[in-house]
Amino acid sequence: MNDIQSLYDKLTQIPIPFAYNNFPKDETPAMPYGVYSTSRANPFYADGKVYFVFGHLQVELHTKHKRPGLERKIENALEGFAWTKDEEYLSDEKCYVITYELEVRENGDSTE
């Protein structure tokens, strides 16, 4: 299945901490770590009804140093999804943030 839960299950197999949206205040782990969140919904609508909903998902990898092997592990977890990748260096936090964006089915069932 290509839904949010199955993607989260794949991400948690990567040996770094992952959290939805953010880690609790004062509990942010040492880098590297990952965060994923949904920002909007994109329903599949036809014949007067919504069949299922895609969520726009962002997966972020936070690292102190460039980690191509770790990026590949995340990209392997995203297998089967169409995604884009952006990278930026946050000079004030002295870290890289690699962001993957994709659309993921929000639930495994149609709304029939």
N, C-alpha and C positions, 0 to 999 in steps of 0.2 A: 504494500500500500504506500502511496505517496501522500500521506497526510502529516500534519504537524507532530502527532505523537510518534509516528514511526521515524520521522526525522530526528526528533529529540532522542529516541532510543539509540539511533546510530551515533549521534553526537556524544552521548554519554559513554560510548565505547572508546573514545579518544581519551588518552590519559592526562587530561587537564580538567579543572573544574569548569562547569557550565551552569549558567543560571538564566531564568527567564527574566528579561528586562534589566535587572540589576541585582547585585548582591546586597544583602542587608547592610545598613550603615555600619561602619567599623568592622565588617566581616569580609571585605574584599580580599581575596587571596593574592598571594604573590604571583607575578606574571610568570608564565603565560596563563591566560584564562580566556574563556569565551562567554559571550552573552548573545542571546537570541530574543527577538521580539517581533510582534506583528504590529503593523501600523495602519492598515486599512483592509477592508473587505472588497472583494470583486465577485459578486454573485454571477453564476451562469444561469441566465434567464431565457426561457423559450416557451412558446405556447401558453403564455399567460401565467407561468409559475417559475419559481426558483428551484432548480434541480440540485445544485450544490453550490458551495461558497469557497472561493479561493481567498486565502489571506496573503497579503504582501508581507513576506518575512525577511528579516535581516539577521544574519549571523555575523558576529564580530569576533575577531581574534585580536587580543591585546598582548603584545610582546615587547620586551626591552630591546631585543635584537631581532634581525630578520631571521625567520625560521621556515625556510622552504619545505622541509620535510613535514613539519606540522601543518603547513598550508595544504600540502598534498593529502594529508589524512582527512582534513575537513572536506576537501574537494572529492575525495573518495566517498565520504559520507553523503555528499550531495549527488552521487550518481543516480541518474534517472530523473533529475530535475534540471530545468534550464535555469542558469544563474549568470549573474554578472559579478565582477570583482573590482573593488577599488581599494587603494592603499593610500594612507596618509601618515605622516610623522607628526606627532603632537609635541612640539618643542617644550611647552610648559610642563608636560608630564613625562617627557623624555621616553616616549614609547611609540611603537607602530600600532596602527589600528587597520586591520585588513577587514573589509566589509564585503560580504556576499549578499546579494539581493536576489530573491526568487519568489515565485508564487507557489503556495502549497495549499492543498485541499484542507480546509479547516476541520472537516469531519469525514469519517470513512463511509458514511451512508448518504444516499440522496435524500432529499426532503419529500419524497413521494408519499 
